[in-house]
Amino acid sequence: MHTIDDFFILDGGLATELESNGVKIQGDPLWSARALHTNPKAVKDAHYRYLASGADVITTATYQATVEGFVRHLGVPVEQAHELLMSGVQLAKEAVEEYKCDNLPEERRQPLVAGSVGPYGAYLHDGSEYTGAYEETMTVEELKAWHRPQVQCLAAAGADLIAMETVPSLKEAEALVELLREFPESKAWLSFSCKDSQNISNGKSFSEAAAMACRSKQLVAVGVNCCPPGLVSSLLESAKLHRHPDIAWIVYPNSGEDWAPDVGWKPSENRAVFAEHMLSHEWRNQGATWIGRMNLLCYQSIHSLIRVHLWIFGRWLLPCWTCRYNRIEKTVI
């Protein structure tokens, strides 16, 4: 039986929040990571808005940040590229400290900073993070070598967790789990991009991927992200026998859009079912305790997640969350 203290609400899409405040993201090979160099204040302000809206976890602007990417697209030296990666964690931690000083209620838990690590396909900027096609030409060791500088920088900067997300292939997931062992003090979550209700993006079964991941002693959660909400329940059901009791499910689908490499996210007929699935507590009953952060979810939408949690557990059982929600209403709206 889960209690409210077991649940973590993730922030929404950082790129969405930045774009809504005038930062150009679409089409940029660095995605929101460019703002670490050009507009760090906008990044910190976006983190702050998510904290003020009730998020328990804020995720760094490093999903598409790599040493090679910064060198190639910003023209900075390797040393500065490492500093930029670490600055993603530093900005998030500064936002947490400012929020705590301004208005963190005593009964609210310490917000966490998750250092985002995207797949190799995010660097390629060709949509292959949703196919995993590149894995055919890369070994596990090559994938580990690619991800090592990013994980090293995020861990060294003090990220509370490493968010290994939108992973499309079993081979890359294996590489990330093996790499994590080189950082024994670090905890992480691992989430997959999925093509349908049974399989991750490269066609391997989610059940097989979850079974591999759940053998790790450093993962706090395994799950799915950036897939239509309507796929989530079936995916979790398919792998329920492989989930370790100490590892939760993490769920943060998109809001029903389809990805097109030439234009980015575009509306889909799936979008109509977003609200229905977000307002369901089926994922929680299946063991999902880390929920949120849809890629087109801005900070105002976090309120709906707070309302769902209050409804599921009953307001009379949740004085701390009721207080938290009332405070959010006054602070943000």
N, C-alpha and C positions, 0 to 999 in steps of 0.2 A: 504494500500500500504506500503510494507516494504522498508526501506532504508538500506544502508550498515551498519549504526550504530546499527541496530537491530540484526545483525547476529554475531554469535560467532563460531569460528572454534576451535574444540576440538583437543587435541593432539592425537597421534596415540597410538598403544598398547605399554604400558610401558615394559611389559615382552618381546615383540618382540625387542624393542630397546636394552634392557639389554642383551638379548641373542646374538644379533648381535655384541655385544662388549665383549663377552666371559663369561657372567654370566650364570651359569646353572640354568634353570627354570623348564623345563619339568619334571614331575613326583614328584616335590617337594610339600609336603602338605601345605607349606606356600606360594608357588608360588613366586612372586617377593618380597613379604614382608620379606623373609629371608635376602634379600640384605640390609634391614634397619639395620640389626645386623652385617652382614659380610662384606658389601661393600657399606656403605652410600655414598661414593664419586661417585660410579657408578650411583647411583640413581639420585643424584643432577646433574651430567653431562648429564644424559638422559633428565631430565627436561629442562636443558639449551638448548640442541639441538632442542627440540621441540619449545621452545620460539624463538630461532634464525630462525627456519623455518617458523614462522608466526602464531603459535597457540595462540589463545586468552585465552585458558583455559588449565591448566595442572592439571592432576589428580594424587593424591598421591598413593604411593605403598602400600596401605592398604586394597585392595580389599579382600585379603585372610588373613588379619591380625586380630587376636582376642587375648584377654588376655589368654584364654584357650589354643589356638594354640601355642602361644609363650612359655607358661609354659611347655606344653607337648613336643614340638619339639625342643626347644632351651634350656630347663632346667633352665630358668631364673625365679626369684621370681616375684610375681604379680606386685610389684611396678615397676620393670624394664620393665615388659610387657606394663604397661601403658605408660612409658616413650618412649618405642619403637613406640607405636601407635602415640604418639604426635610428634615424630621425623619425621614421614612421612610428616606432614604439615610443620614442621620447615625446612626440606630440600628443599621442593618445594618453600617456601617463600624465602629462601636464594638464590635459583636459579633465582627467579624473581628479587630480589634486585641486584644480580650480573649482570644480563642481562640489567637492567635499567641503571646501572652505565657504562656498556661497550658500549652499542649501541642502546638503545631504542629511536626510532625516536620521536620527539616531537608530531607528529600528531597521533601516535599510542596510543590506549587506554591502561589503566593499565591491565596487564594480571591477571587473576583470578586463585586462587588455589581451587580446588574441592577435598574435603576429601572423598575418595572412601569407600563405605560400600557395601560389597558383601552380598549375601543371606546366610542363614544358611547352605545351601547345599555346599557352597564353603569351609566351615570349614570341612564338612564331607569328602570332596575330593573323592567323588564317582560318580560325574557327575549329582547329583540330583539337582543342580542349573538349569538344563535343563529339569527337570521333576516336581520338587516340591513335590515329593512323601512324604517327611517327614512331610508335613503340616497335614497329617491325624492323626498324633500322638502328635501334639503340639497345644496348644491354642494360641490365640492372645496375652494373657498376658505372656506366656512363650516365645514367639518370641520377644516381647518387652524387656523382661528381658535379653534375649540373646544379642540383639543389643545395649542395653543401654550403656555399658561401651565403646564400640567403638565410638558411636555417641558423647558421653560425652567428650572423649579424643580429637576427631577431632574438636569439637566446642571450647573446652577450648584452643586448640593450635592455634586458629585463622583462621580456614579454611573459605574462602569467601562463599563457598557453601558446602553442603553435597550432594555427588553423590550416591544416593541409586540405585544400578544398577544390571542388570541381574536378576531381581526379577521374579521367575517363578510362583508365586501363588497369588491369590487375598487375601488370609488370611494374608500372610506375608506383602503384600503391605499395608493392613489395619493397621497392627501392626506398620509398619514404619511411616505411616502418623500420627497415634496416638502418637507415641513416639516423633515425631518432635515437637509436641505441648509443650513438657517439656522443649524445648529449643526455646523460643519465638523469640529470636533475630536471629535465624538461618534461612537461606533460603536453598532450596534444589531442586534437580530434582529427578524424579522417572522414571526409565526405566525398561521395562519388557523384559525377554527372551520369544520368541514366537515360537510355533511349526508349524504354518501354517499361511495363509493369513488372518485369522479371530480370532485366539485364542492364548492366552498366553500358556506357556509351560505345565501347569497342566490341560489344556482343557477348562478353563473359557474363555469367549469371551473378546477380547481386548477392545471392546466397553464398557463392564461392568466395567472392570478394570480402564479404563480412566475416566469414569463417576465418580467413587468413588474418584479417585485421584484429579480430577479437582475441587472438593469441598474444597480442602485445600487452605488456604490463605497464606501458606508459600512456596508453590511450584512455581518455575519460569518456569518449563517445565516438561512435561510428554511425554513419548515416548517408543522407542524400542531400544534395542542394542543386539549385538551378535546373530543376525539372518541373513539369506541370504538377500542380497539387494533386490532381486526380490519380497520379501514379503512386503516391507515397504509401498509402495503406497496403497496397498489394506488394510493394517492394519489401516493406518491413515484415509483412506476414510470411513472405517467401524465405526469409532468413531468420525467423524467430528462434529456431532450434540452435542457432549458432551464436546467439548473443550471450556473452558472459555476464553473470549477474552484477559484476563490478563495472561494466561498461554500458552506458546508456545509449539510446538512439539519439541522434541529432538530426533535425529536420529543418531545412530552410529552402523550400522550393521557390521557383519564380512565381509570378502572378498570372501565369498562363500564356506568356508570349512565346514566340518562336524566334530563334537566332538566325539571322541572315548575315553572312560575312561581309557583304557589301554595304549594308545599311544598319547593322546592329539589331537590337531587339525590335520586333514589330508585333502589332496586335494579332491575336489568334482567336479562333472560336473557343479555345480552352479557357480564355480569360473570364468567361461568364461564370465558371464554376469556382473561381477563386474564393469569393466570400463564403460560399457554402462550406468549403473544406477548411478554411481558416477558423470558422466558428464551430467546427466539430472537435470533440475531445477524443476522437478515436485514436489519434496518434499518441496521445498521452496514455490511453489505456493499453497501447501496444508497447509502452516503455520509452517513449520519447520524452526526455526531460530538458533538452536544449532545443528551443524552437524560436523561429523568427527569421529575420534578415533576408527577406525576399529581395531580389536584385532591383526591383522597381518599387520598393517600399520606402517611403520617406518617413521622417521622424514623427509626423502627426499620426501615421497609421499604427504606431506602437500602442496607441491608446486602445485599439480594438483587442490587441493581445492581452493587455492588462484587464480589460473587461471580461474576456473569456476566462482568465484564471480566477477572477473574483467569482464568476458565476459557477465554475466547476466545483470549487471547494466550499463556496458559501461565504457570503460577506461576514456572517456572524462568527466564523472561525478565523477570520483574517484581519484582526485589528491593525496589524502592521501594513498589510497591503492596502487596506481601505484608506489608511492615513496616507500611504504613498500615492494612491490614485488621486485623492483629494488634493494633495500637494501638487501633483502633476497638472491637474486641471487649472489650478491657480497660476502655475509657473509658465506653462507653455501656451495654453489656449487664450 
